[in-house]
Amino acid sequence: MSNNQKIRTVIFFNNYFRDFFIKQRDKVRAKIVWTIDLIEEFERVPETYLKYIENTDGLYEIRVKQGSDIFRIFCFFDEGKLVVLANGFQKKTQKTPKIEIEKALKIKKEYENEK
């Protein structure tokens, strides 16, 4: 997939995402990397992979499916083209746990304060 012009740049802030990422199995990590590449390289990212979360003050979730396992990584935009990864978790139920959204909002606030 590389060689394309990047439309966005994905970064992670502190170790929140990294800590989640290194705990995952190889196949899951590969799928996360594939999904991040897609977000960086495509102008229009399908909601299957990146979805705005209503009523959260700018949070999005990156959606990763590996086999029957479902993962979510919260992120937000900075200056339009910079995507900042917050926390990730494995989704076990239909609804996204409120505690994970609150954690992501806390990370976003921390990021904005440190800028």
Secondary structure, DSSP 8 states (H G I E B T S, - for coil): -TTS--SSEEEE-TTHHHHHHHTS-HHHHHHHHHHHHHHHH-SS--TTTEEE-TTSSS-EEEEEEETTEEEEEEEEEETTTEEEEEEEEEE-SSS--HHHHHHHHHHHHHHHHH-
